[in-house]
């Protein structure tokens, strides 16, 4: 039985050796989530917060949709307000875009404020606790 597609066309690039992942960075500094200005959050709606997050990402809406594994049409509906992202998908959206504007908008609607954790402050607090523990052992 003959094939209609030559073998070189159906083989993936990973098997033909044309691309190298030698320069692919496996470890990189993770940027903290970007927050929108409070004045903007107070004036926008949920769709505005989603659009702001998409713009902050540096990607277009189709690229964000691809990262979220949703269709381009559904992403368009999200950005026009006729569909939405909820729960885990919303969290993934904020991680992909690197922006917490949708979370800020939700908090604003409930009269709350979002505070981004400072990883260094948590580490300093843990070190202070460890130091106090060690000094307590030494004194005993």
C-alpha positions in Angstrom: 0.0 0.0 0.0 1.5 3.4 -1.0 1.3 6.5 1.1 0.0 9.8 -0.2 2.2 11.8 2.2 6.0 11.5 1.9 7.7 10.4 5.1 9.5 13.7 5.5 6.2 15.6 5.8 4.6 13.5 8.5 7.6 13.3 10.8 7.6 15.8 13.6 10.4 18.3 13.8 11.7 16.7 17.0 12.6 13.6 15.0 14.2 15.3 12.1 16.6 17.3 14.2 16.0 20.7 12.6 15.3 22.5 15.9 17.4 22.4 19.0 16.2 23.1 22.5 19.8 23.9 23.6 19.0 27.6 24.2 15.6 26.9 25.9 15.6 28.4 29.4 14.2 25.8 31.8 14.7 28.1 34.8 13.9 31.8 34.8 12.9 34.4 37.3 9.2 34.5 37.7 7.8 38.0 37.6 5.3 39.0 40.2 1.7 39.5 39.0 1.0 42.9 37.7 -1.8 44.9 39.4 -3.9 47.4 37.7 -4.2 51.0 39.1 -7.0 51.2 41.7 -8.6 54.2 39.8 -8.9 52.0 36.7 -10.4 49.1 38.6 -13.0 51.4 40.2 -14.1 52.7 36.8 -14.0 49.6 34.6 -16.2 46.5 34.3 -15.3 42.9 34.3 -14.7 42.9 30.5 -12.4 45.9 30.9 -10.4 44.1 33.5 -10.0 41.1 31.2 -9.0 43.3 28.3 -6.5 45.1 30.5 -4.9 41.8 31.5 -4.7 40.7 28.0 -3.0 43.9 26.9 -0.5 43.8 29.8 0.6 40.3 28.7 2.1 41.5 25.5 0.2 38.8 23.7 -2.8 39.2 21.4 -6.1 37.5 22.3 -5.4 34.6 20.0 -2.1 33.8 21.7 -3.7 34.0 25.2 -6.5 31.7 23.9 -3.9 29.2 22.7 -2.2 29.2 26.1 -5.5 28.6 27.8 -6.4 25.8 25.3 -9.7 27.5 24.4 -10.9 28.5 20.9 -10.2 31.9 19.4 -13.9 32.4 19.0 -14.6 31.8 22.7 -11.7 34.2 23.7 -13.3 36.8 21.5 -16.6 36.3 23.3 -14.9 36.7 26.6 -13.3 40.0 25.6 -16.7 41.2 24.3 -18.6 40.2 27.4 -20.8 37.5 26.0 -18.8 34.6 27.7 -16.7 34.4 30.7 -13.8 32.6 32.4 -14.5 31.2 35.9 -12.7 29.3 38.6 -9.6 27.5 37.5 -9.7 28.8 34.0 -9.8 32.4 35.3 -6.8 31.7 37.6 -5.0 30.2 34.6 -5.9 33.3 32.6 -4.3 35.5 35.2 -1.2 33.4 35.4 -0.8 33.4 31.6 -1.3 37.1 31.3 0.7 37.9 34.5 -2.0 40.4 35.5 -4.5 40.2 38.4 -6.9 42.9 37.2 -9.8 40.5 37.0 -9.2 39.5 40.6 -8.9 43.1 41.6 -12.3 43.9 39.9 -14.0 41.0 41.7 -12.6 42.2 45.0 -13.7 45.8 44.3 -17.2 44.5 43.7 -17.2 42.9 47.1 -15.7 45.9 48.9 -12.3 44.1 49.4 -8.8 44.9 48.5 -6.2 42.5 46.9 -2.8 42.4 48.5 0.0 40.6 46.6 2.2 38.4 48.8 5.8 39.5 49.0 7.8 36.3 48.9 10.8 38.0 50.5 8.7 39.2 53.4 7.6 35.6 54.1 11.1 34.4 53.9 12.4 37.1 56.3 9.6 36.2 58.7 10.5 32.5 58.6 14.2 33.4 59.2 13.3 35.6 62.1 11.2 32.7 63.6 14.1 30.3 63.1 16.6 32.8 64.7 14.3 33.2 67.7 14.0 29.4 68.0 17.8 29.0 67.8 18.4 31.7 70.4 15.8 30.1 72.7 17.7 26.8 72.5 21.0 28.5 73.2 19.6 30.3 76.3 18.2 27.1 77.7 
